[in-house]
């Protein structure tokens, strides 16, 4: 649930806005099953922790239980909606890079493939090390992206979440109708395998593009003291 909340806010931040409200729809199987009720409790705690830490109110929500068939319950399915506010049209950022842009990734990619569609398709199993969200890092990285957007230092921005780095770059390439050259050795990570680097769904990551690398990197150096 924390990753869902982080992704929802990252979509708003990447557009140049601030998150101002959250709504949720929590969908689970039979809560009389202790395991399912435990996942529901964890989902509620995640909502509270994220809302309290970021001072974003939860303004509405609903819960749906007993979502099961003869073959078993649905996966825990928190659906998150988040409302954002952009200060002015000049602060709107788009996903689309243009030829000549240099792309940067903000955030470190972890060896966290658990719960992903990729691992389930590859190994036919659900489990493993799931992505962990550090609320402090998530907030700092979001602040950085919002600052460089508002200071007009970047030409495009996109969150890196579902599907990982490979899907985020693919979406940017499709939207811009141009190719992207990347050097995976320059991506900050602690992954043991290249496919994990490409598909890990570590939260709190953004991809941004600019034609003015010097100004952007100078701005980055000022952000080291953000807390």
C-alpha positions in Angstrom: 0.0 0.0 0.0 2.9 2.4 0.7 4.2 1.8 -2.8 0.8 2.5 -4.2 0.6 5.8 -2.3 4.2 6.7 -3.4 3.4 6.0 -7.0 0.2 8.1 -6.9 2.1 11.0 -5.5 5.0 10.5 -7.9 2.5 10.8 -10.8 1.4 14.2 -9.4 5.0 15.4 -8.7 6.1 14.4 -12.2 3.4 16.6 -13.6 4.6 19.6 -11.5 2.0 19.4 -8.8 1.6 19.0 -5.0 -0.5 16.2 -3.6 -3.4 17.7 -1.5 -5.8 14.8 -0.9 -6.1 11.0 -0.8 -9.1 8.6 -1.4 -8.9 4.8 -1.2 -10.8 1.7 -2.0 -9.4 -1.3 -0.1 -10.4 -4.7 -1.7 -9.7 -7.9 0.1 -10.9 -11.5 0.5 -12.6 -13.0 3.5 -11.5 -11.0 6.6 -12.3 -14.0 8.8 -9.1 -15.5 7.4 -6.3 -14.2 9.8 -3.8 -13.8 7.0 -6.2 -11.7 5.0 -7.2 -9.6 8.0 -3.5 -9.0 8.7 -2.9 -7.7 5.2 -5.9 -5.4 5.7 -4.5 -4.1 9.0 -1.1 -3.4 7.3 -2.9 -1.5 4.5 -4.7 0.7 7.0 -1.4 1.4 8.9 0.3 2.3 5.6 -2.4 4.8 4.8 -2.1 6.4 8.3 1.7 6.5 8.2 1.9 8.1 4.7 -0.9 10.6 5.5 0.6 11.6 8.8 4.2 11.9 7.6 3.4 13.9 4.5 0.5 15.9 6.0 -1.8 14.8 3.1 -5.4 14.3 4.4 -7.4 11.1 3.5 -10.7 12.7 2.4 -12.7 9.5 1.5 -12.6 5.8 1.1 -14.4 2.5 1.1 -13.6 -1.2 1.9 -14.7 -4.3 0.0 -14.4 -7.7 1.6 -15.2 -11.3 0.7 -13.8 -11.0 -2.9 -13.3 -14.7 -3.5 -14.1 -17.5 -5.9 -13.8 -21.2 -5.6 -10.1 -21.0 -6.5 -9.4 -18.6 -3.7 -9.3 -14.9 -2.7 -8.1 -12.0 -4.8 -4.7 -10.5 -4.1 -4.8 -7.7 -1.6 -5.8 -4.8 -3.8 -5.6 -1.3 -2.4 -6.8 1.2 -5.0 -5.4 4.7 -4.4 -6.7 8.0 -5.8 -4.7 11.2 -5.2 -5.6 14.8 -6.0 -2.8 17.3 -6.9 -2.6 21.0 -7.4 -0.3 22.7 -9.9 0.6 26.4 -9.0 0.6 27.6 -12.6 0.6 26.5 -16.2 4.3 27.3 -16.4 5.0 24.6 -13.9 3.4 21.8 -15.9 5.9 19.0 -16.8 5.4 16.4 -19.4 6.6 12.8 -19.9 8.0 13.5 -23.4 11.8 13.9 -23.9 13.0 15.6 -27.0 16.1 14.7 -29.2 19.3 15.9 -27.5 18.0 15.6 -23.9 20.2 14.0 -21.3 18.3 11.7 -18.9 19.0 11.4 -15.2 17.5 8.9 -12.7 16.9 10.2 -9.2 16.8 7.3 -6.6 18.6 4.0 -6.1 17.2 0.8 -7.6 17.1 -2.0 -5.1 17.1 -5.8 -5.6 13.4 -5.9 -4.8 11.4 -8.1 -7.2 9.0 -9.7 -4.8 5.3 -9.3 -5.7 6.0 -8.2 -9.3 4.2 -9.5 -12.4 7.7 -10.2 -13.8 8.7 -12.6 -11.1 5.3 -14.3 -11.2 5.5 -14.8 -14.9 9.1 -15.9 -14.8 9.0 -18.2 -11.9 5.3 -18.9 -11.5 5.4 -17.8 -7.9 4.2 -14.9 -5.7 6.7 -13.9 -3.0 10.3 -12.7 -2.5 11.7 -9.4 -1.3 9.0 -6.7 -1.9 10.0 -3.1 -2.4 10.4 -1.1 0.8 9.5 2.5 1.1 11.5 4.9 3.2 9.1 7.8 3.9 12.0 10.3 4.4 13.7 9.4 1.1 10.4 9.4 -0.7 9.7 12.9 0.5 13.2 14.2 -0.3 13.2 12.8 -3.8 9.7 14.3 -4.5 10.9 17.7 -3.2 13.9 17.6 -5.5 11.8 16.8 -8.6 9.3 19.5 -7.8 12.0 22.1 -7.3 13.8 21.4 -10.6 10.4 21.5 -12.4 9.5 24.8 -10.8 12.9 26.3 -11.6 12.5 25.2 -15.2 15.7 23.1 -15.2 14.2 20.1 -16.9 12.3 19.4 -20.1 10.5 16.2 -19.0 9.9 14.0 -16.0 8.4 10.6 -15.3 8.0 8.4 -12.3 9.8 5.0 -12.3 7.4 2.5 -10.6 5.3 -0.3 -12.0 7.4 -2.3 -14.4 10.6 -0.6 -13.3 13.2 1.3 -15.3 12.6 -0.6 -18.6 8.8 0.2 -18.7 9.3 3.9 -17.6 11.9 4.5 -20.4 9.7 2.6 -22.9 6.7 4.8 -22.0 8.9 7.9 -22.5 10.2 6.7 -25.8 6.7 5.9 -27.1 5.3 9.2 -26.0 8.1 11.2 -27.7 8.4 8.9 -30.7 12.2 8.8 -30.4 14.8 6.3 -29.3 16.6 6.4 -26.0 20.2 5.3 -25.4 21.1 4.2 -21.9 24.2 2.9 -20.1 23.0 0.6 -17.3 26.5 0.9 -15.6 25.6 4.5 -14.8 22.3 3.6 -13.0 22.8 3.7 -9.2 21.7 0.3 -7.9 22.5 -2.8 -5.8 20.9 -5.4 -8.1 22.6 -8.7 -8.6 21.1 -9.3 -12.1 20.5 -7.0 -15.1 16.9 -8.1 -15.5 16.3 -7.1 -11.8 17.9 -3.7 -12.5 15.5 -3.3 -15.5 12.3 -4.5 -13.8 12.7 -3.8 -10.1 9.8 -1.7 -8.8 11.8 0.2 -6.1 9.7 3.3 -5.2 10.8 6.9 -4.9 12.5 7.0 -8.3 12.1 9.5 -11.1 13.5 9.9 -14.6 14.1 13.5 -15.8 15.5 15.0 -18.9 17.4 18.3 -19.6 19.5 20.0 -22.2 21.3 22.0 -19.6 23.2 19.4 -17.6 25.5 22.0 -15.9 22.7 24.0 -14.3 20.8 20.9 -13.3 23.8 19.3 -11.6 24.6 22.6 -9.8 21.0 22.5 -8.5 21.5 18.9 -7.4 24.5 19.9 -5.3 22.3 22.3 -3.3 19.8 19.6 -2.5 22.2 17.4 -0.5 21.2 19.1 2.7 17.4 18.5 2.3 15.9 16.8 5.3 
